[in-house]
């Protein structure tokens, strides 16, 4: 098979939710791309994205650095798109690793190079917005999400599945602001569009369902939220393996829901399970640890263990102070909870139930042959 044929097959496997298969095919495409530098860049980009999917972050950094360097040497119209995509994918890795300042700088550089009003601009604008939401710059994030949505709606059919990403992310932004009534129809629209295109057992559909569960949980619709979360975790485990980011974080989200339903033993076990896996995957000071640290601390305070709770709150605060805005909602929640520790009767824990990567999503990538990727974890994905 030629490099182009291997890339097409790799993209198809990635879009079907099989990153390991896509990774192997992209490696074959890279070996077959001798003398075809644009194909080599596409293969490197897909290797980088699937490495992120598989939580192989060192490997992702190596191939994405190669992609950026090689893309700079290309000429022609397709080369401009590949350069933008390479820069954006390198930024995506920085965001995945919690290096938000670096990610924002890289995304802004990529956005400045994208052709105005193009699908490339929509892709990078969405990705930058995801990063800005993570650090608490919500107003600019919304402007970029809506800029991206306007381009996508103009260029694509009204029910195109790529629009699901923007509805997903706008729903997540509404959730972050506490506007749960506005978030629900956006989240449901995302699930509807993606499920229609990909079926029930795709990890991208599971990410949308987990995001919807977060909104429903915030609105007190706990039974439907729990069902959606459990189904999503099963899909993630089957598609990505049991030791994956999406599994770890959504186990933590399920724990938060069970805690509020009074099932404290089960919730504590799941919190600890999710935290251990996140630490194994991301290290001990990644900002994505802060929400589950806060949630476990709140549970321990409820169980009469204020010293253990205070230690976890302080750890979450120290992590967040290094990388988010001072008024970030998760940071404020951790500080408030540390200050009070013993909650008033009936008080719900202050936490960002969906402040996790699966709740913010990247858009499909477009290159000279075909989009070399479907969804990046978003990441992935976010509410």
Secondary structure, 3 states (H helix, E strand, C coil): CCHHHHHHHHHHHHHCCCHHHHHHHHHHHHHHCCCCHHHHHHHHHHHHHHHHHCCCHHHHHHHHHHHHHHHCCCCCHHHHHHHHHHHHHHHHHHHHCCCHHHHHHHHHHHHHHCCCCCHHHHHHHHHHHHHHHHHCCHHHHHHHHHHHHHHHHHHCCCCCCCHHHHHHHHHHHHHHCCCHHHHHHHHHHHHHHHHHHHCCCCHHHHHHHHHHHHHHHHCCCHHHHHHHHHHHHHHHHHHHCCCCHHHHHHHHHHHHHHHHCCCHHHHHHHHHHHHHHHHHHHCCCCCCHHHHHHHHHHHHHHCCCHHHHHHHHHHHHHHHHCCCCCCCHHHHHHHHHHHHCCCCCCCCCCCCCCCCHHHCCCCCECCCCCCCECCCCCCCCCC
